[in-house]
């Protein structure tokens, strides 16, 4: 993959689910800052069979829904490793033959991370929901709450619809989630599961490698000739999946220019841009000299956590910078 990236890169960003992870934190500074007023629409949730003539008005907001299900997609790296494990479990010559995993072991190995799971459950609790059960394999969460809580959390309206003498509860309009929500990556993975299979096959046919992070679709290879056909096919697949390309974010990047994917420069190896390094170094230096608030020009509510997130992101991408930047952060926080 790295060799291909240094030769030629084709990048498509889908504008449907604008998922923004606020920080990349380690175990001691895990925190995401989520603005519930900054939302993104999750399309494809309106029941096409909801006839306005059957609308009997708003559902009682106090009515309680028990054991609603939030489906969690496996972590991005799980697919290939799970396929390999299944092959070994069925291979009599393998030391792992019939060494079955418990649900807990499966969840720890292939499910969403502890931090992401905590983010999802914390967000649900903050919205007033009761967490009834988390699957041992981390494939789903059962939660309960009132109609009013569902309407407020997902910014939708629920009405009673009568069909064949029975009353059904139908959400009107598309649901939304806050951008950067803890639930957004898991929901994006669930929505894009079939899309990933189709784009992986498409990329392979054209001699490209396909990867996705949230709504960032990356195709990398060393042959520029199929790019036009590839792009047309990608757009066709996106349309058939009910998704929309973000036209201003579609880029074709060659080796001769800076190649950037999800905020990282990837020409030779994944690294943080020089601009980000210089800016972060200046903020830490000035914060240590003049205080944290002197650098909080955007008036962020928890600037210390925000700064920790930026530092840990750099440390995660480039561990060789970790000691220096963490030392600078400690000086800034303890001034």
N, C-alpha and C positions, 0 to 999 in steps of 0.2 A: 504493500500500500504506500509506504513512504517513497519508494522509488517512483511510482506512478505520479504521486502528488507533485514531485519536483519537476515533472516533465509537462504535465497538462492537467488542468482542473476545470471542471464544469460544475457550476453551483446553481441550484434552484432553491428559492425560499418560498414556501407556501404561506400565503397570507391569511389562512383561515384561523389557525390557533396560535395566536401570538403569545407564546409562553416565554416568560422572562424569569429566570432564576436570579434572585437578587444577590445571593452570595454563594460562594463555595466554601464551606466551613469544615473544620475538623471536629473531632468529638468534643472539644472543649469550647467551641465557639459556634455551634450549630444554631443558626437563626435565619429566618427569612422574613423580610419586611413585606407585608402584603397590604395593598390598598384596595379595599372592597369596592371603592367607587370607580376604580379603573378596571373596567370589565371587558371581556371578549365574548362574542356570541358563539355558542356551540350549536352549529347547524345540524339539521337532520333529525330533530326531536319532535316535530309537530306531527300529530297523528293525521294522516291524509284522509281518514274516514270520518273525521269529526264534522258532522253535518250541522251547520248553524241552526237548522230547524229543530234539532234535538237538544239544543242548549237549554237547560233548566235553571241557569243562573249560577252564581258563585257557590263553591263548596264551603261548608261550615269551616272556618279557619281553626276552630278548636278540635275538629275531628282528628283523631290520632292514627297515624300510619305505623304499623308494627313491622319490624324486621325488613326494612328496605335494604336493597343490596347495591353496594358499590363494588364494581368489578375492578380488580387491580391487575394491570399487565405485568408480566415478569420483567426483570431488569434487562436492559438492552443487550447485555453480553450473554444472556442465558440461552439463546436459541442454539448456537453452535455447540456450546458445552453440554447442553441437555441432549442434543442429538448424539454426541459422542458417548455420553454416559449410557444412554439407552442401548446403543450398539454393544457396549462392553457388558451390560447386564445380561444380554442374550447370547453372549459368546462364551461357550464352554471353556475356551482356552484363556479367557481373561481372568485375572485374580479378582475382578469385581463381579464375576458371574453369580447372578441371583443374590447379590448383596443389596437388597432393596432398602430404599431410604424411608424413614418415617416421615409423616407430613411435616414435622418440625424441622427435620434435616433438609427436606426439600425446600421449605420456605427460606431457611437461612442461606441456602446455596443458590437458589434461583429466583426467589421472590424479591420484592422491593426491599431496599435497605432499611435498617433500624431507624435512621434519621427520617427517611421519606415516609415510613409508616407512622412515625410519631407526628410528622407534619400533617398527614391526612387525618388522623384521629383528633389532633388538636384543633384543626380547622372545623371539623364536624361538631366537636364539643363547643367551640366558640359560637357556633351558630345555634346552639341550644339543643342539639340532637343527643340522644343517649346511645352510646356504643354498646350494642348487645353482644356481639361476638366478632372476633377477628379470626379468620380461618388459620389453622395451624400451618397450612401451606402458603399462606399470604396471597391467596388468589382472590379474596373478597372480604368485605366488611359488612356485617349486618348492623343497621342502626335504625332507631325509631324516633319519631317526632311528629309534630302536628302539621296540618295542612298549611297553617300560617308560617311555620318555620321553613317549610319547603319553599313556599312562595318567596319569602324574604331571602333565603340563602341563594336560590337559583334565579331570582328576579323574574318570576313568571306568575301567571294567574291560573288557578285551577277551578274549573267549572264542572257541574253535574251534567252529564249527557244521558239521555234515556234511549235505550235501544232494546227492542223486543221485550219491553216491560221491565228491564233491569236498568239500574243507575250505575254509570261508570264515571270515574273522575278523570278528566282530561286537562292537561296543561295547555294553555293557549299561548302561542308565540314561542320563539326559541328560548332555550335556557341560556344562562350566561354564567361565567365564572370570573373572578378577579384575575387580571393578568399577573403572572408570577405566583398563582395559587399553588399550594402544596399538592392539590389534586390534579393540576393541569398536566404534568408529565405522564402520570398514570393514565389519565383519560385520553391523552394524545396517543399513547402507545396502543390503547385498546381500539381507538378509532382507526388507526393506521395499520393495523395488523395485516389486513388483506392487501392494502396499498404496498406495504413493504415487500410482500411476496411477489407482486406483479412487477414492481420496479427492480427488484433484485434479478428477476428473470430477464427483463428488458435490458438491463445494464450488461449482463453476461453475454447476451446475443450480440451486443455491439463492442465487446471487449473492454468494458468498463467495470469498475467496482462501485457499488452503491452503499452509502451509509446514511443514517438519519439521526439527528438529535432534535427532538421535539418537532418543530415545523421546518427545520433546515435540512434540505435534501442535497446530498453531495454525490456527484458522479466523477470519478477520477480515472484517468487513463493516459496513454501516451500517443494516441492516434486521433488527430483533430478532424479527420474526414467525416465520421458519423455524427458529429455534434448536431448538425441541423436536423437530421432524421430523429436522433435521440430526443431532442427538445420537442419536436412535434409529437412524438409518441408519449412523452411525459405529460404534456398538456392534455392530450386525449385521455390518458388514464386518470389524471386528476379530475377532469370533468366528469368522467363516468363514475368516479367515487364520490361525487358531490363536493369536491374541494376546489379551491380557487388559487391559482398562482398569483403571487405578489409581483406584478410586472416590474416595479422599480428595484426589486431585489434579485432578479435573475442576472447572473453574471457568468461570463466565460473568461477564465483567468489562465494565462500562459505562464511559462517558467520565467519569462523576462520581466514580469511585474510581481508585485507583492500578492501572494495568494493567502486569502484570509477566510477561515471557516469558523463560525460561532465565536468570533472575536479573537481567534488565535491565528497567528501567522504560521503557515505550514510549508513554506518553500523547502527547507532542508529538514526541519523537525518541528513539531508543535511547540510554539513559544509565544509568550506575551509580547505584544508590540513594543517597540522602543518608546513610543509616545506614552503608553500606559506606564511603563517602568519609570520614565522621567517624571511624569506627573505624580505618581504615587510616592516616589522618593522625595519630591519637593513638599508634598503635603505632610509627610511624616516628619521631615526636618523642621518645617515651620511650626507644626503642632507641638513638637518637643521644645521649641524655642519660645513660642507665643501662646501656647495652649490650644486645646482641641477646638474650642468654639471659634477661634480665629480662622480656622480652615473650613468651618461648616457653612459655606456660602449659600448652599441650597436649602439650609434650615431643615435638615433631616432630623426626625424625632429621636433617633438613637444613633447618633453619629459614630460613637465608639464601636457599636456592633457593625455598622456599615464599613468602617475602616478595617476592622478585623476580617470581615468577609473579603475585601479586596486583597488584603495581604495574604490570606490563606489561599485565595485563588491563584496568586502568583506562585506561592510555595508548592501548590499541587502540580501546576504545569511545569515549573522549573525548580526542582528541589535544591539545586546548587545555590539558589538565592535565598533559601529558607532562613538560614541562620542570621544573615544580615538584616533581612526585612523584619523578622520577628524581634530582633534586638531593637531596631528603630521604632517598631510599634510599642514595645514595652517602655521605651523612653518617652514616647508621646503620651501614653496612657497614665504614666506615673509622674508627670510633671507637677 
